[in-house]
Amino acid sequence: MQNTLERKSIKNIDFNCDLAQSFGIYKNNSEFNLLDYVSSVNISCGFHAGDPLTIKNALLKAKEKNVVVGAHIGFDDIQGFGYRPISLDEDELEALVIYQVGALMTFAKSFKLEIEHVRPHGAMYKQAGEDFNFACTIAKAVKKCSQWLVYYGASGDVTAKVGEYLNIPVAQEISLNKIYNIDGSVDYSTKDIENTDTSVSRLKLLLSNSQVYNNEGGKTVVEADTIHFTNRIVNAQELVVRAREIVSPLPVNYKNVCESGWV
């Protein structure tokens, strides 16, 4: 990948974070600390996290802050927080996706909201970034729910090819706290970066040259439409605040409209 893409500056980029990452008595209210600084949110749909009241509160918070809403889908594994891979055939996976997206779409409409994107979670996200057929099954299911939904996936060839193959809008995602392989894929064997200055320098490199530092000491060119901010690192709020000082984020759909010349 680093040899096939041209380095370029990034003028517009989305910031996204996850919401409704709670269930029953297990609360995660710290996630709302990021809400003032992002342009889109991914709301858990009840399988890896999220119960009806948690989802409702997340939708209302997103509406209050006027941020774009998306569905955060995962494997049916609430005990493992969706971090454990589950083997499903195509029909099972398609049904799993449509069930979650459809539930959130209907929930959102009850509050006069529309969801605009779908982002896989945990083990589903990882597999979707590595397995083209798996990612295509997810994206096909997303497209059956609505042809206007944007499919969020890890930056790389798989996500790009899914978009081209299925003619579905995709958003390629980067995380400032992740370490990357030389081909631009996430190195899941390493721990997250929790040093704000280090992550901010990575943001500046991404915005100026469309590059990430890789695990071999070099730089790799990547495509980036959105940056994911997790609240599962100790410096989560400090990082998103610093990032917002450097660039004002725009939702992916708005960015696409701007680039089309409509506005």
N, C-alpha and C positions, 0 to 999 in steps of 0.2 A: 504494500500500500504506500509506503513512504516514497516509492519511486514513481508512482503513477499519478499522484495528485500534485497540483501546483500549489505552492505556498501562497496564501493570500490573507489579508486582514479580514476579521469578522466584525461587521458594524452592528448587526442586530442578532441577539441571541436570547433564548428563553431561559428562565430559571424555574425549575420545578422541584417540588418536595412532596412527600407522602403525608396523607392525613388519615384519620380513623384507624390508626394502628393500635387499637385497643380492643378489648373484648370483655364484657361483663364487668367484674370487679377489678380487672387488670387495666389500669388507665395509663395513658401516655400523653398527658397534657402539655408536655414540653414541646411537642410537635408544632403547637400553635405559635411558638416563639419565632418561627421562620416565616410566618404567613405575611407579615408586613413587607417582606423583601423579595418575594418570588412573584412570578407572573402567571404561573399555573400550578395546580395541585392535582395529585393522584389520590383518589379516595378509595380505600380498601372496600371490597364488595362482600365481605362476610366469610370468605373461605380461608384465607391465611390470617385474617384479622378483620375486625369490624363487626359490630352487631347493629341492629336497626336504629337504636337511639344514638349510638356513636356516629353512624353514617349520617343521620339527620343533622346532628349538631355540626358535623364537618361541612356539610352542604350549606348550612346557614352561615357558618363562619366564612366560607369562601364567597358567598353572596355578599356578605357585609363588607368584605375586603375587595370585592370586584375583581377577583382573579378567575382565570379559566379553569374549568373543572374537567377532570378526566377520570376514567375508571382504572383502578389499580387491581389487576387480576392475578390470581395465583393458584397453586395447587390446593386441593381440599385437605389442608394439613394445619389446622389451627394450633395443635399441640406443638408442632415443630416450626411454627411461624412461617410456613411455606419455604423453609430452607432445605427441605429434603426432597430429592428428585423422586418422582412417581412415574412409573411406566404406564402410558395410556395409548390406546390406538387412536386413529384419526377421528373417528366418530365420537369417542369419549372426550377427546381434547376439544373438538369443536363445540360440543354441547356444554362443556365446562366454561368455555369462553363466553358463548352466547348467553348462558344463564346469568353470569356475573354482570356482563355489560348491560343486558336487558333490565336487570333489577335496578342498577344504578340509573339508567336512562329514565325509567319510570319514576323512581324516587325523585330525581332531579326535576322532572317536569311538574311534580306536585308543588314545587317551590319556584316555578317559572324559570328554571334553569335548563340549559342544554349541555350535555357533555361533548367535548370536542376531541378527545384523544383517549387512547388506551395504552397503558404501560404494564407489561408483565412484572412480576415480583420474584425476588429470591431465586430459587432453583429453576423456576420457569424462565426468568429473565436470562440466566446464565445459559440454559440450553438453547433458548431462542437466538442467542448471539453466536452460537457455534454450529447449530444444526439447521441447514436451509429448509429441509422438508418440515421440520417441527415448526419453524418460524412461519412458513407459508400456511400451515394449517391454522395457526393463531390468526394470522392476517386475513385469511379467507373468512374466518368466522367474524372477525371485526367488520369486514366489508359487508357481510350479510346483515349486520345490525344497522349500518349506515355507511354509504359510500363516502360520506364527508369526514368520517373519523380519521384522525391521524394516528398511525401506529408508531409508538415510541420504542426504540430498541438501541442496544449498544452500538456505538459507532463502529463501522467496519463493513467488509464486503458482503456479509450475509444480509444485514439490514438493507443495504443499498440494493442488492439484487432482488430482495423480496419486493421492494417498492417498484422496481422496473418490471419484474415478472408479473405482478398482480395489478399493476397500475393503481396502487394505493399510496396516498401521501404518507411519507415516513418522516420521522424526526430522529436524527442520529444523536445519541447522547454521550456526553463525557462527564466523568466525576472527578473533581479536583483532588479528592482524597484517595483515588485509586492509582496503583502502579500499572503501567502498560507494557506489553510485550513489544518487540521490535516491529511486528506486523500491525500494531494498533489495537490489538485485542487486550482485554483486561487480564492482568496476572492475578488470578484468584488465590495463588499460593502465598501472597504477601499480605501483611497487615495494612490497614488503612493509615494514611498520613493524618496526623493530628496536630501538625504544626501549622499555624495560620499563615505565617510569613512564607513558608514553603509552598502552600497551596495558592497563595496570592501570586507568587512568581509564576506558577504554572498557569494561572488564569491569564496573566499578561502575555505569556508566550503563546497561548492558544489564540487570544484575540489578535495579536500582531502578526503571527505567522501560521496559524492553523496547525500548530504542532503541540505534541505532548512529549515530555521526557520519558524515555523507555528504560527498561531494566538492564540494558546493556551500556548505559551511560551516554547514549545518543538522543536524538530527537526524531520523532516520527510524525509525518503529516497525517492529519485526520480530518474527516468531515464532522462538523459540530453544529447542530441546530438548537440544542438545549443542554443545559448543565443541571445535573441532579445534585441537590443538596440534601444530605441525610442528617437526621437529628440523632443518629446513633454514635456520633463521635463527640468527644468532650468539648471541642471548640466549634460546634455546629453553628451557634448563633453568631459568634464572633466572625466566623468565616463568611457567612452570607451577608452580614453587615458590611464587611470590608469589600466584598465582591460588588455589592450594590453601589458603593462609592466609586468604583471604577467604570461600571457600565450599567445603564438602565435597561433592564430586560424587557423584551416584548414577547407576547405569546406567539407560538409557531404559526398559527393561522393568520394572525395579523401581519407577521413578518412576510408570509407568502403573498398576502394581498398587496403589501407595499412593493414587493419585488415585481409583481405582475403589472404595476402601473395603475391599478384601480384607485389608489388613494395617493 
